[in-house]
Amino acid sequence: MMKEQAPTGISRRSFLTGAALAGVTVAATGLGACAPGKTPASDASEVGFGTGGGTSTGGTGKPGFLSAPAPIDEGDVEQVIECDVCVVGLGLAGVCAARAAAEEGARVVALEKGSDLGFRSGEFGTFGSERIHKKLGIPLPGTQEAVNELMKVMGNRPNALLLNHWIANSGKDLDWYIQDVDYELLENDHQNPKGEKEMTILPERFPVNNNYDWRTENYPCFPGMVHLLPDHGPALRATFAAAQKLGAEAYFNTRGTQLVLSGDRVAGVYAVDAKGSVIRVNAAKAVVLTCGDMSSDREMLEYYCPQALSYAPFFSTVDNEGKPVNTGDGHKMALWAGAVMEEGPYAPMTHSLGTNSIGIDPFLMVNINGVRFANEDVGAQELQNQIKRQPGQNTWQIFDSRWPEQLAAMPQCFGGVTHFVPDEHYEEYEHIINHFAGGYASPRYFQDEIDSGAIIEATSIDDLAAKTKLPVEALKKTIARYNELAEKGIDEDFCKVATRLFPVDKAPFYAVNFGDSGMLVVIGGIDVDEGLHALGPEKKVIEGLFVAGNTQGGRFLVDYPVTVAGASHSMAMSFGRLAGRNAARGV
């Protein structure tokens, strides 16, 4: 049975203040400078990597995890469990798969190597929810607008048919996911919740600013995203409880280790419980792998995504031994059964979100040499990509005292701040002001961030340079050039739109530090078809094996797009539900 207490949700604020600092530590230890395959093993504990059960290459050039372990001796099996569908991993995708399969009448057994359900935060990028979008009248882009923009951002590499399914079903899937929760739906993004319900649903950036047209943005963010607060734990628990009511059984502290094969067909899962006992789960219809990503397995990152090694993985859920759970277990089991990984490059999820008061608004940004280095008007992921390439992975956002009047011109995007709330209206907007990167700022919160040191205040550019340790002459030269371009109304250096090109010339002056980021997940997985069947060489279906969530391929490649904020959660929900349904139906 599920335990009453769920894992603590992780906010973007804790990601920035915790994992981002860890990311700086990674760089300081030299991890980012090491060549793939030559990272010192002693550094693993410093950045939170698990061992992942990998072995050395033995001089062959082939990583150990690609070699299947010795088959399980049936004489070692202490318990045999029969079911129709076995779900391995009880995060968002796994819980949705378990319920969907149970709703189809399947006998479901779910395995989870952690002590409880795994989740964090609560942002969902969804379209067409009857309970939210249609009820509130939230305008949405055309579905193909969203898919085309996502494909463009990701180099046209994902499976567009999978994205089509998600876009078309995410709204109804979200309605299904929240149907058993006692929630309060806010009518707009700035309404203060009454706090009487188990969960609050916040429609992010609604109503949309009149001056924001996603069709004209270089890096658009689509409206219609929703945030489940304080996180999506209540919905996850309710969905899991619904699966249990339909007969689904769950075994926690139980790690899937290998798939049971009957010829070329997957027929079940071998697992090990907390006592070390070997269990075989026979799945008459199918196995669904929803085991999360590989961000805590150093060997897999070295092989598949070496650029991710310079980021500290940040996921709080651990197994019964206190080790990270996201060690690519599902990927490995599928590979050993004949499946293949999708073609890369894989996408580390890293964001820079700035302070609550200013977010990632495209004010002037300089590196530690005091030099402007790029167009600042980009998304949170794209901004971090540039910061990562600057000296010391360290930059500064610079603006002046007229920031309150400039917010309205800023992009209404993931991490952007576009509304100024005078202190006399603070209580009216208190919830959204304190919702990190929610888009609203106030003088009171701004002063709090000055007092905490998150925002540096200075009376002159010389003073600002001294406090930020930026070279004063270089900074003055950069600001003079930037002010010249603002006066012309043309960014001749990086082509930022004129409506967001503001001079920095009226004291007091301000600076916000943007350092290296932590890493939420590395997205790259097993190749699947549109039905979420695992695929082998030549796109051959591995019978009896389905994959969803961060173990699944086809969703995100090259970069994680913030075009649809919360797309990862939303896809895990939709594809988990689809995988469970298809597994139960045997299609």
N, C-alpha and C positions, 0 to 999 in steps of 0.2 A: 504493500500500500504506500501511497505517497505520504511523505512527511508533511507536517503542517507548515513548517518554516521553509520558505524558498530562499534561494541565494539572493544576496543583496544586489539590487540593480545598480548599474554603473552609469553615471551621468557624463555628458560631454565635459563638464567642468572637471570631474575627477580624472577623466582621460587626459585632459590638457595638463593638469597640475601634477598628475602621477606619472602616467606613461610618457608624457612629453619629457619630463625630467629624466626618466629612465632612458629615453632615446638619446638625450645629451650624454648620459653616462656611457652609453654604447659607443658613441663617437669618441669620447675621451679615452676609452680603453683601447682604441685602435681597431675595434672590430670592423668598422666600416672600411678600413683601409686594407683589410686582408683579402687576398685573392680567393675566389671560390675554391673550396676543397682544402684550403690551407689555414682555416680559422683555428686558432688555438683552442683545443677542447676545454682547457681550464677556464675559459671565459664564459662557458655556457651558463653557469650558475649566476653570473652577474647580470644576465639579461633575461632570465626566467625560462630558458629552454629546458624541456624535458629530454630524457635520453631517447625517447621514441622507440626504443628497442632496436635501434639500428646497429649494424656491424660495419667494420671497416671494409674497404674495397679489396683488401688483400693484394693490392698491386695490379688488379685486373682493370681498373678504371670503371668498374660496374659497382654502384653503391649496394651495400648489403641488403637494404630493404627490398630490392627488386628480386632477390632470391627467396623463394618460398621456404618457410621453415619445414622441418621434418613433419610428416603427417602425424596427427594425433593417434596415439595407440588406444584403440577402443577399450582395451583392458583398464585404461586409466579413467574412463568415463564413470562418474559416480551417480549421475542423475540424467535421465532422458525425459525431455518435455515434448509433448506433441502439440502442434498448432497448425493453422492454415498459413498465417503470415507472421513472420518474425521481423520486428523492427529493431534495428541496432542503433541506439543513440536517442536520447530523449531531450533534445533541444526543441526549438520551434518546429522544424521540419518533421522530426520524429514523432512528436505529440500529435501533430496534424495527421500524419500518416497512420498512426495507431487508431485515431478516432474514425478517420475515413474508412479504413479497412473494416473496423468493427461495425460501422453503419451499413456496410454491405453484407453483414452477416458472417464475416470471417471470425474464426477463433484466433485471437491476436495475443502474441507474447512479445513484450518489449524488454530490451536489455539496456542498461545504462551503467557505465563504469563509475560515474560520480554517485554521490549519496542522495542526490535530488535532481529535479528537473533543471536544465541549464538555460539561462536567459540573461539578458541585460538590456537596458534602455527600453524604448518603446515607440520609435518612429517608424511609420509604415507609409510607403509610397504606393498609394492605391488609387484606382479610378472607378467611378460609377457605383459607389456604395449607396444602397437605398436608405440605410439607416443614417448616413452622414451626408454625403455629397448631394443627393437628391432632396433629402429633407431640408438641408440648409440652403439649397440653391447655389452651390459652389460651382463656378464655371470651370470646365476642364478642356484641355487640348484634345484634338482629335487623336484617337489611339495611334494612328500611323505617324502623326507628328511626333509623338513621344518615342515610338520605336525607331523611327528614322534618326532622330537626334541622338538617341543612345547608340545606335549603330555607328554613327559618324564619330562620336566621341571615342568609341572603342575600336576604331580602325576597321570597322565592318567585319569583325572577327567572330562575334557571338552567333548563336543559332537564332536567326530572326523568327523562325516558326515557334521556338520556345518563348521568345519575348512576346509574340502575338498572343499566345495562350495566356500568359501572365496578365498582359494589359486587359484582355477581354474578360478575365475571371477574377481579377484582384478585388474588385468591389464586392462581388457576391461572396468571395472567400472571406473577406474581412467581416461581412455581416454574419457569416457562419461562425467565425472565430470568436466574436464578441457576444453571441446571442444569449449565452448563459450567465453573463456578468451583469451585476447591478451597477450601472454606470451613469454618470452625468455627462450629457453632451453640451458643450459650450456653444453658444450661438455665433460666436466670432472669436478671433484670436486674443482679444483683450478683456474678455469677460472674466471676472473673478469667480472661481468655483465656490459652491456652497460647502464642499467638503463633507457632504453627508453620504456619499456613495463610495463603493469599494474602488472604483476607478473613474477617472475623468478623461474625456476625449476632447482634445484640443485641436480644432481645425487650424493648421499652421498658415500664417500669412493670408488670412481671410478676414475681411475683404481684401482683394488684391488692390495695390495702389493704382490709381488711375493713370499714372505716368509710367507704369511698368508693363511693357509688352514683350513677352518672352520670344516672340517671333523676330524681334529686331536685335536681340542680345547676342553677343559673341559666345557667351557661355550661359545659355538660358537655364533657369530653374522653373519647372512647371508648378503651377499652383495645385491645390487639392490634397496636399500631404496632411496626414493626421498624426497626432502624438498621443499615445496611451500613457497616462500618468497615474502614479509615479513611475510606472514601467508597465510592460505588458504581462507581468506575472499573474495578475488576477485572471486574465483571459487564458493564459497558458494552463493555469491550474484548473479552471473551469472546463476547458477543452479536454484535459487529461481525465478529469472526473467523469465527464460524459463518456469517454472511451471505457473507463472502468465499469460504469453502469451497464454498458453493453457487453461486458464480460472480458475486456482486455486485462491481461495480467502483466505486471511490471516487476522486474528484478533489478534492484539497484546494487551498487558496488559490484557489478558483474560485467566483466570486460569481454567483448567478442574478440576472439583470437584468430580463427580461421573459418572459412566457409566449408560446409559439408557438400561434397560433390557426388552426384550420381551420374556417371558418364560425363557428358558435357553440361549437365544441368545442375544448378545450385539447388540443393535440397534441404539446407538448414545451416546452423551456425554452431561452432564449438565456442564455449565461453569458460571463463574462470571466475569464480566468486571470490569474496573477500578472504575466505579461509584457504584459497588455493585449490578448491575442489573443481574438477573438470565437469562441465555440463554440456550435453548435446541437445540442441533444440531442433527437432525435425519440423520443417515447414512444408506442408503438403502442396502449397500453392507458390509461395515466393518469399524471398528475403528482401527487405528494404533497408539499405544502408543510409543512415542519416547521422554520421559520426562527427560532423564538424570538419574543420579545416586542418591544415598541417603547420600552422604558424609556430607551434612549440616543438617541432621536430627539426633539429639542426641539419641532419643528414638530407632530409627531403628538400629543405630550403636550398642547401648547397647545390643540389642536383637540378631542381626545377625553377628556383627563383632566387638566385644568389643576391640580387639587389636588396632583398628583404632582410638579409642578415644584419644590416646596419640599423634596423629598427628593433626596438624592444617589443616583443609580443605582449599583449595586454588582455588577458582573459582570466577572470577570477576563479572559475569553477575548477576544482581539482578532484582527483579520485580518492579512494579510501586511504591511499598511501601519501596523500598530499602532493601528488604530481599533476602537472597540467593535463587536461583531458584532450586538448586539440593537438593530437600528435599523428594525424593522418591514418588512424587505424582503419577507417573505412576504405580509404584509397588503397592501402596495402592489401587488405583482404580481397578486394575486387581484382587488383593486379594479379595476385597469386591464383585467382580463379580464371584468368585469361582475359580480363578486361584491359583496356588501354586508357591512358590519360589523354585528355583533349590536347590539341596543339596549343602552345602558348603564344605569346608571353602571358604569364599569369599576373594577377593584379593585387598587389598589397593595398590594403585599405588604410590610408593615412590621411588625416585632416589637419589643417591649421584653422583655428576658429577665433583666435584673438581674445579680447576681453568682452564682457557682456555689453558694455556701453557702446563699443565701436565695431566689434566683430571683425569680419574680413573686408569691411568697406574699403573701396579702392582709393584711399588717400596715398600720398607719396610714400614710397617704401625704398629704403636704402640698405645696403649691406654694411658690414663692419668697417669697410673702407670709406663709408660715407657716400657711396656711389649708387645712383639709381640703376637698376639692372633689368627691368622688364615692365611690360604693361601690367599694372596692378589690378586691372578689371577682369579677373578670372575667378573660377570657382575655388572652393576650399582645397580640393585635392590637387588641382593644377598649381595653386599657390605654393603648397608644400613641396611640389616637385621642383619648383625654382629655388625655394629656400634651401632645399637639400643640396643644391649645386653651388651655393654661395660659400665664401670663406668661413670656416667654422660652423657652417649650417646655422647661421645666425643673422637676423635682419631686424630692422626697425621701421615701424609705421609712424609717419610724421604728419602732424596736422596742427592747426592753430585754434584760436578761441571761437572761431565762427562755425565750429563743427555742428552745433545744434541746428542751424539753418540749412546746413548742407546735407543732412541725413535724407531729406525727402527725395534727393536726386539719385540716391544710391540704389543699386539693384536689389530687388526683393528676392533674394536667393538664400540658399543654405548657408548660414553663418553671417548673413548680412543684417545690418541694423538700419531701419528706414524711418523710424518714428521718434520724435522728441516729445517727452511728456514733462511739462513744468511741475515743479514740486507740489503746487497746490492741487494737482490731480493725481498725485502719487498713489493714494489709497485706491482710487478708482481703477488704476492699471497695475496694482502691486504684483499680481500673479504673473503677468506676462513680462514685466520688468525683471522679475527674479527668475524667469524661465530662461535658462542660458541660451544665448544667441536667438532669442525669440523675436527680435526685431525692434524692441522698444528700449529707449534709454531715458534716464532722468538725471538731473543735476545731483540728486542725493546719491544715486548709485555710482555716478561718475566720481564724486568726491570720495566715496568709500573705496573705489579702486585706486585713486591717488594715494589715499591713506595706507592701503595695503601694499603699495609699490607696484601694482600691476600697470598703472599708468604713471609716467614720469612727467611732472610739470616743471616748466622753466620760464624765467622772465625774459630770456633772450636766447638767440641761437648759440651764442658762446656758452651760456649756462646749460643749454640742452646738450651740447656736445660734451661738456664736462661731466654731466650726470650720466650720460649714456656711454662715455668713453669713446665716442666717435671722433675722428680727426676733424678739428674745427674748420680748417681752411677748405678741406674737401667737402664737408657738409655745407658750408656757406656757398661754395661754388655750385653744388648740386641744387640747392634751394633757389639760388639766383636763376639758374637755367630753368627750373621748373616754373618759377613765377613768370619768367619771360614767356614760356609756352602758354601758361594760363592767360596771360594778357593777350596773346595772339589768338587764343581760342583754337589752336591747332597743336596737337602733340606730335611734333616733327620727329621725336626720338623713338616713341613706341606706339603711337597711334591710339592712345586712349581717347574715348569719346569726349568731346569738349564739355558736355554737361556734367562730367565728373572730374574736371580738371580745375582744381581750386588752388589759388595761391596760398603760400604759407608766409604771411607777413604781418599778422596782428597778434601781439602778445596777449595772454601767455601762450606758450607753445607746449606741445605735448608729444610724447613718444611712447609706443608700445612695442615691447620686444616680442619677436616671433622666432622661436628657436626650433630645434629639431622636434619631430613628432614621434609618438608611439605608434604601434601598429595594432589594429583591431583584429584583422584576419588576413590571410593570404588566400585569394579566391582563384581556384584552379582545380579542376576535378576530373572525375571519370567521364569519358565520352559517353553521351546518352543520345537516344533518339527522342522524337517528340512525345513518345509515351513514357519516357524516363526509364526504358530498359537500358541496362549497362551494355556497352558495345565492346567487341573485341576487334582484332585486326580486320581490315576491309569492311568495317561497319557491321560485322556479324553480331546479332543479338546473343547475349549470354542468357540463356533461358533460366527463368526463375530468379533473376536478380534485377532489382530496381534501385535507383540512387536518387537522392534529393538533398536539398540544402547545400551547405558548403562542401559536401563530398562530391557534388554534382558538377559536371562541366556544362559549357554552353551558355552561361549567363553573363559573366563579366570577364573581359580580357583586356590586356594592355594597362588599363587604368580603371579604378572604381569611379563611375560617373556620379556626381552629385546633382545631375540634371533632375533626377527624381529622388529626392531625399527619402531615405528609408527603403530604397528598392531592395536591398538585401533581405531585410525582414519580410517584406511583402512577398518576394519570390520564394523564400523558404516556406512561408505559409501556403502559398498556392501550389508549389511543386510538391511539398510534403503531402498535401491533400490529394493531388493527382496521383502520386506514386502509390499511396495507400489504397486508393480506389481501384487503380489498375491492377495492383498486386492481388487484391481480393477477388477481382473479376477474372483474373487469369488471362488478361488481354495484353 
